[in-house]
Amino acid sequence: MITEQQKKNREAIARAKQRIIRYLNENEMIVFFLLGLSFLVMVGFLAVAVA
C-alpha cells in the first residue's frame, strides 16, 4: 500500500525529472560539456591508476 507521503514524493520526483529534461532540451551545450568533462575525468583517473 502506498502512503500519501510516498505518493507526494513520487509526484515531486516526476515533476523534478520533467523540469531537468526540459532544461537540458533547451540547453544542449551543457549536455556535451558534461559528457566531455566526465570523459576527461575518466582519462585522468586512468592515467593516475596506470602511473
mmCIF file of the N, C-alpha and C atoms, coordinates in Angstrom:
data_MODEL
# 
_entry.id   MODEL 
# 
loop_
_atom_site.group_PDB 
_atom_site.id 
_atom_site.type_symbol 
_atom_site.label_atom_id 
_atom_site.label_alt_id 
_atom_site.label_comp_id 
_atom_site.label_asym_id 
_atom_site.label_entity_id 
_atom_site.label_seq_id 
_atom_site.pdbx_PDB_ins_code 
_atom_site.Cartn_x 
_atom_site.Cartn_y 
_atom_site.Cartn_z 
_atom_site.occupancy 
_atom_site.B_iso_or_equiv 
_atom_site.pdbx_formal_charge 
_atom_site.auth_seq_id 
_atom_site.auth_comp_id 
_atom_site.auth_asym_id 
_atom_site.auth_atom_id 
_atom_site.pdbx_PDB_model_num 
ATOM 1   N N  . MET A 1 1  ? 0.843  -1.192 0.000   1.00 0.00 ? 1  MET A N  1 
ATOM 2   C CA . MET A 1 1  ? 0.000  0.000  0.000   1.00 0.00 ? 1  MET A CA 1 
ATOM 3   C C  . MET A 1 1  ? 0.884  1.250  0.000   1.00 0.00 ? 1  MET A C  1 
ATOM 4   N N  . ILE A 1 2  ? 0.568  2.179  -0.845  1.00 0.00 ? 2  ILE A N  1 
ATOM 5   C CA . ILE A 1 2  ? 1.336  3.420  -0.943  1.00 0.00 ? 2  ILE A CA 1 
ATOM 6   C C  . ILE A 1 2  ? 0.710  4.460  -0.014  1.00 0.00 ? 2  ILE A C  1 
ATOM 7   N N  . THR A 1 3  ? 1.542  5.037  0.846   1.00 0.00 ? 3  THR A N  1 
ATOM 8   C CA . THR A 1 3  ? 1.032  6.071  1.742   1.00 0.00 ? 3  THR A CA 1 
ATOM 9   C C  . THR A 1 3  ? 0.899  7.390  0.984   1.00 0.00 ? 3  THR A C  1 
ATOM 10  N N  . GLU A 1 4  ? 0.217  8.328  1.611   1.00 0.00 ? 4  GLU A N  1 
ATOM 11  C CA . GLU A 1 4  ? 0.013  9.639  0.988   1.00 0.00 ? 4  GLU A CA 1 
ATOM 12  C C  . GLU A 1 4  ? 1.350  10.351 0.775   1.00 0.00 ? 4  GLU A C  1 
ATOM 13  N N  . GLN A 1 5  ? 2.258  10.207 1.755   1.00 0.00 ? 5  GLN A N  1 
ATOM 14  C CA . GLN A 1 5  ? 3.564  10.865 1.646   1.00 0.00 ? 5  GLN A CA 1 
ATOM 15  C C  . GLN A 1 5  ? 4.378  10.274 0.494   1.00 0.00 ? 5  GLN A C  1 
ATOM 16  N N  . GLN A 1 6  ? 4.327  8.951  0.333   1.00 0.00 ? 6  GLN A N  1 
ATOM 17  C CA . GLN A 1 6  ? 5.046  8.323  -0.778  1.00 0.00 ? 6  GLN A CA 1 
ATOM 18  C C  . GLN A 1 6  ? 4.497  8.801  -2.114  1.00 0.00 ? 6  GLN A C  1 
ATOM 19  N N  . LYS A 1 7  ? 3.185  8.950  -2.175  1.00 0.00 ? 7  LYS A N  1 
ATOM 20  C CA . LYS A 1 7  ? 2.556  9.432  -3.408  1.00 0.00 ? 7  LYS A CA 1 
ATOM 21  C C  . LYS A 1 7  ? 3.022  10.852 -3.727  1.00 0.00 ? 7  LYS A C  1 
ATOM 22  N N  . LYS A 1 8  ? 3.058  11.706 -2.694  1.00 0.00 ? 8  LYS A N  1 
ATOM 23  C CA . LYS A 1 8  ? 3.527  13.086 -2.894  1.00 0.00 ? 8  LYS A CA 1 
ATOM 24  C C  . LYS A 1 8  ? 4.986  13.096 -3.346  1.00 0.00 ? 8  LYS A C  1 
ATOM 25  N N  . ASN A 1 9  ? 5.799  12.246 -2.712  1.00 0.00 ? 9  ASN A N  1 
ATOM 26  C CA . ASN A 1 9  ? 7.221  12.197 -3.071  1.00 0.00 ? 9  ASN A CA 1 
ATOM 27  C C  . ASN A 1 9  ? 7.408  11.757 -4.516  1.00 0.00 ? 9  ASN A C  1 
ATOM 28  N N  . ARG A 1 10 ? 6.650  10.748 -4.934  1.00 0.00 ? 10 ARG A N  1 
ATOM 29  C CA . ARG A 1 10 ? 6.774  10.264 -6.311  1.00 0.00 ? 10 ARG A CA 1 
ATOM 30  C C  . ARG A 1 10 ? 6.347  11.326 -7.307  1.00 0.00 ? 10 ARG A C  1 
ATOM 31  N N  . GLU A 1 11 ? 5.295  12.055 -6.978  1.00 0.00 ? 11 GLU A N  1 
ATOM 32  C CA . GLU A 1 11 ? 4.852  13.134 -7.871  1.00 0.00 ? 11 GLU A CA 1 
ATOM 33  C C  . GLU A 1 11 ? 5.893  14.240 -7.938  1.00 0.00 ? 11 GLU A C  1 
ATOM 34  N N  . ALA A 1 12 ? 6.503  14.571 -6.796  1.00 0.00 ? 12 ALA A N  1 
ATOM 35  C CA . ALA A 1 12 ? 7.529  15.616 -6.773  1.00 0.00 ? 12 ALA A CA 1 
ATOM 36  C C  . ALA A 1 12 ? 8.750  15.191 -7.585  1.00 0.00 ? 12 ALA A C  1 
ATOM 37  N N  . ILE A 1 13 ? 9.136  13.923 -7.467  1.00 0.00 ? 13 ILE A N  1 
ATOM 38  C CA . ILE A 1 13 ? 10.282 13.421 -8.232  1.00 0.00 ? 13 ILE A CA 1 
ATOM 39  C C  . ILE A 1 13 ? 9.978  13.462 -9.723  1.00 0.00 ? 13 ILE A C  1 
ATOM 40  N N  . ALA A 1 14 ? 8.754  13.090 -10.095 1.00 0.00 ? 14 ALA A N  1 
ATOM 41  C CA . ALA A 1 14 ? 8.369  13.115 -11.511 1.00 0.00 ? 14 ALA A CA 1 
ATOM 42  C C  . ALA A 1 14 ? 8.406  14.543 -12.053 1.00 0.00 ? 14 ALA A C  1 
ATOM 43  N N  . ARG A 1 15 ? 7.933  15.505 -11.250 1.00 0.00 ? 15 ARG A N  1 
ATOM 44  C CA . ARG A 1 15 ? 7.976  16.908 -11.684 1.00 0.00 ? 15 ARG A CA 1 
ATOM 45  C C  . ARG A 1 15 ? 9.416  17.381 -11.834 1.00 0.00 ? 15 ARG A C  1 
ATOM 46  N N  . ALA A 1 16 ? 10.283 16.995 -10.901 1.00 0.00 ? 16 ALA A N  1 
ATOM 47  C CA . ALA A 1 16 ? 11.689 17.398 -10.974 1.00 0.00 ? 16 ALA A CA 1 
ATOM 48  C C  . ALA A 1 16 ? 12.352 16.816 -12.221 1.00 0.00 ? 16 ALA A C  1 
ATOM 49  N N  . LYS A 1 17 ? 12.047 15.558 -12.535 1.00 0.00 ? 17 LYS A N  1 
ATOM 50  C CA . LYS A 1 17 ? 12.607 14.942 -13.746 1.00 0.00 ? 17 LYS A CA 1 
ATOM 51  C C  . LYS A 1 17 ? 12.164 15.707 -14.984 1.00 0.00 ? 17 LYS A C  1 
ATOM 52  N N  . GLN A 1 18 ? 10.888 16.066 -15.045 1.00 0.00 ? 18 GLN A N  1 
ATOM 53  C CA . GLN A 1 18 ? 10.388 16.815 -16.198 1.00 0.00 ? 18 GLN A CA 1 
ATOM 54  C C  . GLN A 1 18 ? 11.090 18.162 -16.320 1.00 0.00 ? 18 GLN A C  1 
ATOM 55  N N  . ARG A 1 19 ? 11.307 18.831 -15.170 1.00 0.00 ? 19 ARG A N  1 
ATOM 56  C CA . ARG A 1 19 ? 11.997 20.126 -15.185 1.00 0.00 ? 19 ARG A CA 1 
ATOM 57  C C  . ARG A 1 19 ? 13.417 19.970 -15.708 1.00 0.00 ? 19 ARG A C  1 
ATOM 58  N N  . ILE A 1 20 ? 14.120 18.938 -15.238 1.00 0.00 ? 20 ILE A N  1 
ATOM 59  C CA . ILE A 1 20 ? 15.502 18.717 -15.671 1.00 0.00 ? 20 ILE A CA 1 
ATOM 60  C C  . ILE A 1 20 ? 15.549 18.414 -17.162 1.00 0.00 ? 20 ILE A C  1 
ATOM 61  N N  . ILE A 1 21 ? 14.642 17.548 -17.628 1.00 0.00 ? 21 ILE A N  1 
ATOM 62  C CA . ILE A 1 21 ? 14.622 17.193 -19.052 1.00 0.00 ? 21 ILE A CA 1 
ATOM 63  C C  . ILE A 1 21 ? 14.334 18.419 -19.903 1.00 0.00 ? 21 ILE A C  1 
ATOM 64  N N  . ARG A 1 22 ? 13.383 19.238 -19.472 1.00 0.00 ? 22 ARG A N  1 
ATOM 65  C CA . ARG A 1 22 ? 13.046 20.450 -20.227 1.00 0.00 ? 22 ARG A CA 1 
ATOM 66  C C  . ARG A 1 22 ? 14.247 21.388 -20.276 1.00 0.00 ? 22 ARG A C  1 
ATOM 67  N N  . TYR A 1 23 ? 14.951 21.544 -19.137 1.00 0.00 ? 23 TYR A N  1 
ATOM 68  C CA . TYR A 1 23 ? 16.115 22.426 -19.078 1.00 0.00 ? 23 TYR A CA 1 
ATOM 69  C C  . TYR A 1 23 ? 17.217 21.931 -20.013 1.00 0.00 ? 23 TYR A C  1 
ATOM 70  N N  . LEU A 1 24 ? 17.481 20.614 -19.992 1.00 0.00 ? 24 LEU A N  1 
ATOM 71  C CA . LEU A 1 24 ? 18.544 20.072 -20.840 1.00 0.00 ? 24 LEU A CA 1 
ATOM 72  C C  . LEU A 1 24 ? 18.175 20.142 -22.317 1.00 0.00 ? 24 LEU A C  1 
ATOM 73  N N  . ASN A 1 25 ? 16.896 20.041 -22.638 1.00 0.00 ? 25 ASN A N  1 
ATOM 74  C CA . ASN A 1 25 ? 16.483 20.177 -24.034 1.00 0.00 ? 25 ASN A CA 1 
ATOM 75  C C  . ASN A 1 25 ? 16.725 21.595 -24.537 1.00 0.00 ? 25 ASN A C  1 
ATOM 76  N N  . GLU A 1 26 ? 16.544 22.575 -23.658 1.00 0.00 ? 26 GLU A N  1 
ATOM 77  C CA . GLU A 1 26 ? 16.751 23.970 -24.061 1.00 0.00 ? 26 GLU A CA 1 
ATOM 78  C C  . GLU A 1 26 ? 18.231 24.323 -24.123 1.00 0.00 ? 26 GLU A C  1 
ATOM 79  N N  . ASN A 1 27 ? 19.064 23.649 -23.341 1.00 0.00 ? 27 ASN A N  1 
ATOM 80  C CA . ASN A 1 27 ? 20.492 23.979 -23.264 1.00 0.00 ? 27 ASN A CA 1 
ATOM 81  C C  . ASN A 1 27 ? 21.322 22.752 -23.627 1.00 0.00 ? 27 ASN A C  1 
ATOM 82  N N  . GLU A 1 28 ? 21.369 22.455 -24.928 1.00 0.00 ? 28 GLU A N  1 
ATOM 83  C CA . GLU A 1 28 ? 22.044 21.241 -25.382 1.00 0.00 ? 28 GLU A CA 1 
ATOM 84  C C  . GLU A 1 28 ? 23.540 21.271 -25.102 1.00 0.00 ? 28 GLU A C  1 
ATOM 85  N N  . MET A 1 29 ? 24.142 22.441 -25.137 1.00 0.00 ? 29 MET A N  1 
ATOM 86  C CA . MET A 1 29 ? 25.592 22.520 -24.976 1.00 0.00 ? 29 MET A CA 1 
ATOM 87  C C  . MET A 1 29 ? 26.028 22.037 -23.597 1.00 0.00 ? 29 MET A C  1 
ATOM 88  N N  . ILE A 1 30 ? 25.185 22.197 -22.591 1.00 0.00 ? 30 ILE A N  1 
ATOM 89  C CA . ILE A 1 30 ? 25.541 21.731 -21.248 1.00 0.00 ? 30 ILE A CA 1 
ATOM 90  C C  . ILE A 1 30 ? 25.735 20.223 -21.253 1.00 0.00 ? 30 ILE A C  1 
ATOM 91  N N  . VAL A 1 31 ? 24.892 19.511 -22.013 1.00 0.00 ? 31 VAL A N  1 
ATOM 92  C CA . VAL A 1 31 ? 24.996 18.049 -22.077 1.00 0.00 ? 31 VAL A CA 1 
ATOM 93  C C  . VAL A 1 31 ? 26.355 17.655 -22.650 1.00 0.00 ? 31 VAL A C  1 
ATOM 94  N N  . PHE A 1 32 ? 26.746 18.268 -23.761 1.00 0.00 ? 32 PHE A N  1 
ATOM 95  C CA . PHE A 1 32 ? 28.032 17.931 -24.374 1.00 0.00 ? 32 PHE A CA 1 
ATOM 96  C C  . PHE A 1 32 ? 29.191 18.341 -23.474 1.00 0.00 ? 32 PHE A C  1 
ATOM 97  N N  . PHE A 1 33 ? 29.055 19.470 -22.784 1.00 0.00 ? 33 PHE A N  1 
ATOM 98  C CA . PHE A 1 33 ? 30.089 19.915 -21.855 1.00 0.00 ? 33 PHE A CA 1 
ATOM 99  C C  . PHE A 1 33 ? 30.273 18.898 -20.735 1.00 0.00 ? 33 PHE A C  1 
ATOM 100 N N  . LEU A 1 34 ? 29.157 18.431 -20.156 1.00 0.00 ? 34 LEU A N  1 
ATOM 101 C CA . LEU A 1 34 ? 29.247 17.455 -19.067 1.00 0.00 ? 34 LEU A CA 1 
ATOM 102 C C  . LEU A 1 34 ? 29.802 16.118 -19.553 1.00 0.00 ? 34 LEU A C  1 
ATOM 103 N N  . LEU A 1 35 ? 29.420 15.702 -20.766 1.00 0.00 ? 35 LEU A N  1 
ATOM 104 C CA . LEU A 1 35 ? 29.970 14.460 -21.319 1.00 0.00 ? 35 LEU A CA 1 
ATOM 105 C C  . LEU A 1 35 ? 31.482 14.573 -21.511 1.00 0.00 ? 35 LEU A C  1 
ATOM 106 N N  . GLY A 1 36 ? 31.925 15.687 -22.074 1.00 0.00 ? 36 GLY A N  1 
ATOM 107 C CA . GLY A 1 36 ? 33.356 15.897 -22.280 1.00 0.00 ? 36 GLY A CA 1 
ATOM 108 C C  . GLY A 1 36 ? 34.113 15.978 -20.971 1.00 0.00 ? 36 GLY A C  1 
ATOM 109 N N  . LEU A 1 37 ? 33.525 16.661 -20.002 1.00 0.00 ? 37 LEU A N  1 
ATOM 110 C CA . LEU A 1 37 ? 34.166 16.795 -18.695 1.00 0.00 ? 37 LEU A CA 1 
ATOM 111 C C  . LEU A 1 37 ? 34.293 15.436 -18.015 1.00 0.00 ? 37 LEU A C  1 
ATOM 112 N N  . SER A 1 38 ? 33.235 14.633 -18.072 1.00 0.00 ? 38 SER A N  1 
ATOM 113 C CA . SER A 1 38 ? 33.299 13.306 -17.444 1.00 0.00 ? 38 SER A CA 1 
ATOM 114 C C  . SER A 1 38 ? 34.321 12.426 -18.165 1.00 0.00 ? 38 SER A C  1 
ATOM 115 N N  . PHE A 1 39 ? 34.413 12.564 -19.489 1.00 0.00 ? 39 PHE A N  1 
ATOM 116 C CA . PHE A 1 39 ? 35.409 11.799 -20.248 1.00 0.00 ? 39 PHE A CA 1 
ATOM 117 C C  . PHE A 1 39 ? 36.824 12.179 -19.812 1.00 0.00 ? 39 PHE A C  1 
ATOM 118 N N  . LEU A 1 40 ? 37.073 13.479 -19.667 1.00 0.00 ? 40 LEU A N  1 
ATOM 119 C CA . LEU A 1 40 ? 38.399 13.928 -19.238 1.00 0.00 ? 40 LEU A CA 1 
ATOM 120 C C  . LEU A 1 40 ? 38.721 13.434 -17.835 1.00 0.00 ? 40 LEU A C  1 
ATOM 121 N N  . VAL A 1 41 ? 37.745 13.438 -16.959 1.00 0.00 ? 41 VAL A N  1 
ATOM 122 C CA . VAL A 1 41 ? 37.966 12.956 -15.591 1.00 0.00 ? 41 VAL A CA 1 
ATOM 123 C C  . VAL A 1 41 ? 38.300 11.465 -15.604 1.00 0.00 ? 41 VAL A C  1 
ATOM 124 N N  . MET A 1 42 ? 37.585 10.701 -16.421 1.00 0.00 ? 42 MET A N  1 
ATOM 125 C CA . MET A 1 42 ? 37.868 9.259  -16.504 1.00 0.00 ? 42 MET A CA 1 
ATOM 126 C C  . MET A 1 42 ? 39.270 9.008  -17.055 1.00 0.00 ? 42 MET A C  1 
ATOM 127 N N  . VAL A 1 43 ? 39.665 9.760  -18.068 1.00 0.00 ? 43 VAL A N  1 
ATOM 128 C CA . VAL A 1 43 ? 41.016 9.613  -18.622 1.00 0.00 ? 43 VAL A CA 1 
ATOM 129 C C  . VAL A 1 43 ? 42.051 9.979  -17.564 1.00 0.00 ? 43 VAL A C  1 
ATOM 130 N N  . GLY A 1 44 ? 41.768 11.009 -16.776 1.00 0.00 ? 44 GLY A N  1 
ATOM 131 C CA . GLY A 1 44 ? 42.680 11.397 -15.698 1.00 0.00 ? 44 GLY A CA 1 
ATOM 132 C C  . GLY A 1 44 ? 42.823 10.308 -14.654 1.00 0.00 ? 44 GLY A C  1 
ATOM 133 N N  . PHE A 1 45 ? 41.700 9.709  -14.250 1.00 0.00 ? 45 PHE A N  1 
ATOM 134 C CA . PHE A 1 45 ? 41.764 8.613  -13.280 1.00 0.00 ? 45 PHE A CA 1 
ATOM 135 C C  . PHE A 1 45 ? 42.552 7.431  -13.843 1.00 0.00 ? 45 PHE A C  1 
ATOM 136 N N  . LEU A 1 46 ? 42.338 7.144  -15.117 1.00 0.00 ? 46 LEU A N  1 
ATOM 137 C CA . LEU A 1 46 ? 43.053 6.043  -15.757 1.00 0.00 ? 46 LEU A CA 1 
ATOM 138 C C  . LEU A 1 46 ? 44.552 6.322  -15.780 1.00 0.00 ? 46 LEU A C  1 
ATOM 139 N N  . ALA A 1 47 ? 44.924 7.560  -16.085 1.00 0.00 ? 47 ALA A N  1 
ATOM 140 C CA . ALA A 1 47 ? 46.343 7.922  -16.128 1.00 0.00 ? 47 ALA A CA 1 
ATOM 141 C C  . ALA A 1 47 ? 46.976 7.780  -14.749 1.00 0.00 ? 47 ALA A C  1 
ATOM 142 N N  . VAL A 1 48 ? 46.243 8.172  -13.710 1.00 0.00 ? 48 VAL A N  1 
ATOM 143 C CA . VAL A 1 48 ? 46.774 8.050  -12.348 1.00 0.00 ? 48 VAL A CA 1 
ATOM 144 C C  . VAL A 1 48 ? 46.883 6.584  -11.955 1.00 0.00 ? 48 VAL A C  1 
ATOM 145 N N  . ALA A 1 49 ? 45.894 5.777  -12.357 1.00 0.00 ? 49 ALA A N  1 
ATOM 146 C CA . ALA A 1 49 ? 45.908 4.358  -11.994 1.00 0.00 ? 49 ALA A CA 1 
ATOM 147 C C  . ALA A 1 49 ? 47.045 3.614  -12.697 1.00 0.00 ? 49 ALA A C  1 
ATOM 148 N N  . VAL A 1 50 ? 47.346 3.997  -13.936 1.00 0.00 ? 50 VAL A N  1 
ATOM 149 C CA . VAL A 1 50 ? 48.389 3.311  -14.703 1.00 0.00 ? 50 VAL A CA 1 
ATOM 150 C C  . VAL A 1 50 ? 49.775 3.754  -14.253 1.00 0.00 ? 50 VAL A C  1 
ATOM 151 N N  . ALA A 1 51 ? 49.902 5.003  -13.842 1.00 0.00 ? 51 ALA A N  1 
ATOM 152 C CA . ALA A 1 51 ? 51.216 5.557  -13.482 1.00 0.00 ? 51 ALA A CA 1 
ATOM 153 C C  . ALA A 1 51 ? 51.800 4.882  -12.249 1.00 0.00 ? 51 ALA A C  1 
# 
